[in-house]
Amino acid sequence: MSSDIVTAIDRAVRQDAKGGEPRRSHLGASAIGNRCARQAWYGFRWVYQEQHTGRILRLFNRGHEEEDRFNRWLRMAGVEVQDYAQRLVNRWDFPDTNDPEYMCIDWDAEIPECYEDVSDNAHHIALAKQQGDGPKQWGFVDHDGHFAGSSDGRIRDTEGQLGLPEGWGGVEYKTHGDKSFKQLTAKGVLTSKPVHYVQMQIYMHYMELPWCLYVAVNKNDDTLYCELIHYREEIAMPYIASAWKIIQAKDAPKRLTEDPSWWECKFCAFRESCHYAALPQKNCRACAFAEPAPNGEWRCRKFDGIIPKNFIPKGCDEWIPIG
């Protein structure tokens, strides 16, 4: 009976994921810090879309849901948290309807009459998103709309009791398994999780923040770890330049290694494409005729025009796989 219930849950999770967010349309800040530029290029060009199990999808979902806990804990500790780039307000007098009426305003703007601030209420934020009125995330867009990222927010130690630098800084939340968490606490973010370190450097660069707080939790026992990371332009800028090269590359960058049994290759979703010449999945971005265009769009050299966004996942009969 138990296995049947688990199977049903995982099936439902996978079915729900099919109707969720589409493939990432941009090269993300979370991908650019990887040691293998070829891996980032494959992801950007939609060479292969991995089909995750229900268990893995639940793990991803847990990471997202932990953000509300982190925000709540930091606020309880006396930290001001702006997890979205806008303030969410809710009208509290409803003359004609019982449905919530939300509005997003700048953080420094005066709250309109008859509205209350619900920016720190996860329930209201979820409802506002369902209605299409949710606040925008902190983030950035660059390189003709093809390089982007969404930060977990910014924070400020208003009471000055927690030892954080003055003014606003960024915040990045991560969940870890026990082994990963122990490596993190022993070696720090830069050594144990360089991808996360680069991700924060890029967010700090675009958000013009001097520091970022890395907050991690051990999923096994709820132990927390925090580390203050300062902005380093000499690290951020080369990766931003690397992102542009990956976006513009017509062919796959050099492999990290020629050995398919290398540990990073063994766990890579693009292993078959990279080392064994498996064909890309058919779509316009994985076609030799496609090239990035301004405003986050894609152009087809074969038909000399911008490809409609709803057609990109399909590809056409003239499709030629990228190499």
Secondary structure, 3 states (H helix, E strand, C coil): CHHHHHHHHHHHHHHHHHCCCCCCCCEEHHHHCCCCHHHHHHHHCCCCCCCCCHHHHHHHHHHHHHHHHHHHHHHHCCCEEECCCCEEEEECCCCCCCCCCEEEECCCCCCCCCEEECCCCHHHHHHHHHCCCCCCCCEEEECCCCEEEECCCEEECCCCCCCCCCCCEEEEEEEECHHHHHHHHHHCHHHHCHHHHHHHHHHHHHHCCCEEEEEEEECCCCCEEEEEEECCHHHHHHHHHHHHHHHHCCCCCCCCCCCCCCHHHHCCCCHHHHHHCCCCCCCHHHECCEEEEHHHEEEECCCCEECCCCCCCCCCCCCCECC
